[in-house]
C-alpha cells in the first residue's frame, strides 16, 4: 500500500508540518529561515516514512524522530526566537525548511497559533 504523506516531522509528541504545505490561504507569509536563524540542534531524523513505505509497502505510525520525506540522519534545529513547541528548522540538501507545529484540530491542516504569532522572545 503506497501512502501519500504531507511533509511533516514528529518530535516531543507533536507533529510539525512544512510551512510551505500550509500555503497562502492559511498563512499571510510562508516563513523561511537563514543560517542566522538556526538555534541549537534538537534531534536527528531516525526514519524517513516515505522511504520506509517504499521498501515495505506498509504504513507506519509516526514516532518521535520520524519524518515523512526528510532522509534519516537529517538534523533538525530550533529556530532562534521561537519555542521548539512552535517551530523547528531542518537542514536539507536543498536548504533550510521551516516546520510549524500543527494546530489542535485534526480535521483541517492549520498551524498552532504560537507558530505564526510574532515571537515575544
N, C-alpha and C positions, 0 to 999 in steps of 0.2 A: 504494500500500500504506500503510495507516494503522498507525502504531506506537503501542503503549501503553507510555509511559515511566513509570518511577518518578521521583520528584522528586530529581534529582541534579544535581551540577555537577562539572566536571573542572578540576583545576589542579595544576601541578607533577608531572604524571604520575600523579596519584592521582584516584580517584573518591570523592566525598563524597555521602552521601545525607541528605536531610532527617531530622532527629532524629524528627520525628513519624511518619515512614514506618516506623520500627522497631517502634513500638507497645509496650505494657506487657509483652508476653510476652518481649521481648528487652532491655528497659531497665526498671530499677526506677522511674525517673522520667524523663519526657521533658524534656531540657534546654531552657531558654528563655534569652532574653537581653534586657537593657535597654540603653539608650544608654550607661550607665555601663560596660557590659561590652565596648564596642567598642574595638578596638585600631586600629592603622593600616590603611588600605586596602591590600588585597593585589592585586586585579585588578578589571577591569570586564568583565562578560559580553559576549562578542563575538557569540554566536549562540544563539538560542533554538531548540533542535532540534525541539520540538513545532511551533512556528511554521514552521520550515523544511520540516518534513514536510507540514504543511497546504498549503504553497504548491507543493511539488514532487512529492508522493506518493512520495518516495524516502527511504530510510533512510540517515542519516548516521552516520559513525563519530565519536564524541565526541573532540574535541581540547581541549587546554588553553584555557580561557576560554569553553568551551561550557557550557550548562545545559539541562536538559530543559524547564523551564517558565519560568524567570526571563527577563524581557524583556532584549533586547540593551540595553546601557547600564546595567544594574543593578550597583551597587557591592557588592563582597564584601570584607569586612574580617576581620582577625584577631580572635580573642576573647581578651580580657585573661586572663592566667593559663593559657593553653593554647597549645601549639605549633601553628603553622599546619599541620603534618603531621597533626594530630589533629582540630581543629575550625576551622570558618570560620562567619561570620555574614553573611547577605545582607540588605541594606536594600531592602525591597519596599514597594509602595504600601500594603499592609495591615499592615506591621510588620516586625519582625526575625525572621529564620528561621535557626535553628542547623542546620548541616550537620556530620555526623560522618564521619570517614574510614572508608571501607569496609575490612572485615577481609580477610585474605589468601585466604579461601575464596570462590571464585566460585560455589559450589554453593548457599549459603544467605545471605540478607541478614543480615549481622552487622557491627557496628562494630569498628574496631581497638580493642584493649584500652586504648590511650592516650586514646581519645576518650571513654571512660566512667570511667576511673580518676580518683580525686581528683587534682587538679593539684598538682604539687610546686613550682610557681612562686609 
